[in-house]
Amino acid sequence: MTPNIPRISLGGSEVPSVRVGDGPIYPSGATTSPDSSSESGAVANDANANAKLAALATRLETIEAKVAALHVKLDAIIDHLGVDRD
């Protein structure tokens, strides 16, 4: 049985969701709770991960816009050729 892992949708019906919460919070070798310096490192890692996710979301939106533009061009070509769409 797999654990219940929350998912975040990046938008769009064909876009796969991103799994959140994979893996342990601390490395497997950790035997004690982290001190404040490692917690600040974790916050920095979270900020870095969030920045990367935001950049990926921006790239995805750009790709989706390019695909939509290609669909418009393809429709124009199909109309120009007089192809029956049925």
Backbone as CSV, one residue per row, in Angstrom:
resi,resn,N_x,N_y,N_z,CA_x,CA_y,CA_z,C_x,C_y,C_z
1,MET,0.843,-1.181,0.000,0.000,0.000,0.000,0.886,1.241,0.000
2,THR,0.660,2.133,-0.937,1.476,3.340,-1.013,0.918,4.399,-0.077
3,PRO,1.813,5.230,0.478,1.334,6.281,1.380,0.554,7.337,0.610
4,ASN,-0.304,8.013,1.331,-1.095,9.081,0.724,-0.212,10.311,0.592
5,ILE,0.221,10.615,-0.644,1.116,11.736,-0.903,0.330,12.822,-1.615
6,PRO,0.335,14.048,-1.061,-0.397,15.122,-1.726,0.221,15.445,-3.071
7,ARG,-0.588,15.937,-3.990,-0.107,16.292,-5.321,-0.456,17.746,-5.603
8,ILE,0.389,18.382,-6.402,0.155,19.759,-6.816,-0.018,19.761,-8.321
9,SER,-1.113,20.303,-8.789,-1.329,20.400,-10.227,-0.682,21.672,-10.739
10,LEU,-0.004,21.561,-11.883,0.621,22.727,-12.491,-0.307,23.389,-13.493
11,GLY,-1.533,22.904,-13.599,-2.495,23.503,-14.509,-2.613,22.731,-15.801
12,GLY,-3.755,22.813,-16.428,-3.980,22.114,-17.692,-4.434,20.691,-17.449
13,SER,-5.207,20.161,-18.374,-5.746,18.823,-18.177,-4.742,17.737,-18.522
14,GLU,-3.779,18.019,-19.420,-2.823,16.996,-19.808,-1.526,17.080,-19.016
15,VAL,-1.424,18.005,-18.083,-0.186,18.185,-17.345,-0.170,17.236,-16.154
16,PRO,0.881,16.434,-16.026,0.946,15.536,-14.872,1.138,16.329,-13.592
17,SER,0.615,15.805,-12.505,0.794,16.481,-11.237,2.178,16.156,-10.683
18,VAL,2.628,16.965,-9.762,3.944,16.793,-9.163,3.757,16.231,-7.771
19,ARG,4.491,15.164,-7.474,4.386,14.568,-6.145,5.111,15.439,-5.135
20,VAL,4.486,15.614,-3.993,5.077,16.391,-2.912,5.255,15.463,-1.727
21,GLY,6.379,15.519,-1.087,6.588,14.727,0.107,7.315,13.427,-0.122
22,ASP,7.960,13.251,-1.268,8.740,12.040,-1.481,9.956,12.040,-0.568
23,GLY,10.203,10.934,0.026,11.415,10.774,0.819,11.299,11.366,2.211
24,PRO,12.285,11.043,3.035,12.271,11.544,4.409,12.621,13.029,4.458
25,ILE,12.230,13.663,5.539,12.549,15.070,5.725,14.044,15.237,5.961
26,TYR,14.627,14.338,6.744,16.050,14.388,7.053,16.747,13.217,6.376
27,PRO,18.039,13.338,6.096,18.772,12.219,5.492,18.678,10.972,6.358
28,SER,18.786,9.807,5.734,18.611,8.557,6.472,19.667,8.373,7.547
29,GLY,20.825,9.029,7.436,21.878,8.906,8.438,21.659,9.777,9.653
30,ALA,20.653,10.619,9.645,20.426,11.525,10.771,19.957,10.740,11.978
31,THR,20.638,10.962,13.106,20.266,10.247,14.327,19.636,11.176,15.346
32,THR,19.841,12.476,15.197,19.248,13.434,16.122,18.519,14.496,15.321
33,SER,17.724,15.268,16.000,17.028,16.338,15.293,18.042,17.403,14.883
34,PRO,17.797,18.083,13.797,18.769,19.059,13.303,18.843,20.289,14.190
35,ASP,20.008,20.928,14.195,20.137,22.176,14.930,19.673,23.335,14.051
36,SER,19.768,24.539,14.579,19.235,25.684,13.837,19.984,25.928,12.533
37,SER,21.287,25.615,12.475,22.032,25.858,11.237,21.564,24.933,10.127
38,SER,21.277,23.675,10.458,20.797,22.774,9.412,19.351,23.090,9.049
39,GLU,18.590,23.624,9.998,17.226,24.037,9.675,17.244,25.212,8.704
40,SER,18.180,26.142,8.889,18.263,27.259,7.949,18.710,26.759,6.588
41,GLY,19.552,25.714,6.565,19.936,25.095,5.300,18.743,24.460,4.624
42,ALA,17.871,23.839,5.420,16.668,23.223,4.861,15.741,24.290,4.288
43,VAL,15.651,25.431,4.965,14.822,26.527,4.461,15.391,27.033,3.142
44,ALA,16.726,27.136,3.067,17.363,27.570,1.820,17.110,26.553,0.719
45,ASN,17.175,25.258,1.057,16.893,24.215,0.067,15.451,24.298,-0.404
46,ASP,14.523,24.556,0.525,13.117,24.700,0.149,12.926,25.901,-0.776
47,ALA,13.592,27.001,-0.461,13.480,28.192,-1.307,14.053,27.909,-2.688
48,ASN,15.162,27.177,-2.733,15.774,26.821,-4.013,14.840,25.906,-4.803
49,ALA,14.245,24.937,-4.123,13.312,24.022,-4.789,12.090,24.780,-5.293
50,ASN,11.596,25.723,-4.491,10.442,26.521,-4.916,10.789,27.383,-6.122
51,ALA,11.998,27.933,-6.142,12.425,28.743,-7.286,12.529,27.887,-8.542
52,LYS,13.060,26.676,-8.386,13.164,25.772,-9.533,11.779,25.383,-10.037
53,LEU,10.858,25.119,-9.116,9.497,24.756,-9.503,8.813,25.918,-10.220
54,ALA,9.022,27.126,-9.732,8.441,28.299,-10.392,9.024,28.476,-11.791
55,ALA,10.329,28.236,-11.932,10.959,28.344,-13.251,10.412,27.285,-14.194
56,LEU,10.218,26.073,-13.687,9.648,25.008,-14.515,8.217,25.338,-14.927
57,ALA,7.451,25.906,-14.011,6.073,26.284,-14.338,6.057,27.357,-15.423
58,THR,6.996,28.299,-15.352,7.091,29.338,-16.379,7.453,28.730,-17.724
59,ARG,8.417,27.800,-17.721,8.801,27.134,-18.969,7.628,26.349,-19.541
60,LEU,6.873,25.685,-18.663,5.718,24.915,-19.108,4.674,25.825,-19.752
61,GLU,4.420,26.975,-19.150,3.464,27.922,-19.727,3.937,28.406,-21.093
62,THR,5.239,28.620,-21.241,5.794,29.037,-22.531,5.586,27.955,-23.578
63,ILE,5.854,26.719,-23.201,5.670,25.595,-24.129,4.203,25.450,-24.505
64,GLU,3.306,25.579,-23.520,1.874,25.483,-23.810,1.449,26.574,-24.790
65,ALA,1.986,27.787,-24.642,1.649,28.881,-25.559,2.154,28.579,-26.967
66,LYS,3.348,28.004,-27.067,3.894,27.648,-28.381,3.058,26.552,-29.039
67,VAL,2.618,25.581,-28.252,1.777,24.508,-28.792,0.452,25.083,-29.280
68,ALA,-0.135,25.993,-28.511,-1.391,26.624,-28.935,-1.195,27.391,-30.243
69,ALA,-0.066,28.084,-30.378,0.215,28.809,-31.622,0.383,27.841,-32.788
70,LEU,1.013,26.707,-32.546,1.169,25.703,-33.603,-0.180,25.128,-34.021
71,HIS,-1.095,24.959,-33.063,-2.439,24.476,-33.398,-3.155,25.474,-34.310
72,VAL,-2.993,26.759,-34.023,-3.618,27.788,-34.860,-3.048,27.722,-36.271
73,LYS,-1.724,27.587,-36.375,-1.089,27.496,-37.698,-1.545,26.238,-38.433
74,LEU,-1.623,25.130,-37.713,-2.063,23.878,-38.330,-3.502,23.997,-38.825
75,ASP,-4.367,24.612,-38.033,-5.750,24.829,-38.469,-5.799,25.679,-39.733
76,ALA,-4.949,26.707,-39.803,-4.919,27.562,-40.996,-4.457,26.774,-42.215
77,ILE,-3.469,25.909,-42.035,-2.986,25.077,-43.149,-4.069,24.115,-43.604
78,ILE,-4.746,23.489,-42.653,-5.816,22.547,-42.992,-6.931,23.269,-43.744
79,ASP,-7.299,24.464,-43.267,-8.333,25.247,-43.955,-7.884,25.638,-45.357
80,HIS,-6.631,26.027,-45.496,-6.104,26.433,-46.805,-6.119,25.266,-47.792
81,LEU,-5.807,24.077,-47.305,-5.788,22.903,-48.174,-7.187,22.368,-48.447
82,GLY,-8.160,22.812,-47.670,-9.532,22.359,-47.860,-9.755,20.933,-47.409
83,VAL,-9.001,20.492,-46.427,-9.118,19.122,-45.928,-10.387,19.001,-45.091
84,ASP,-11.142,17.919,-45.338,-12.353,17.649,-44.564,-11.934,17.162,-43.183
85,ARG,-12.405,17.800,-42.138,-11.984,17.464,-40.772,-12.791,16.332,-40.146
86,ASP,-13.741,15.806,-40.861,-14.557,14.727,-40.282,-13.895,13.435,-40.378
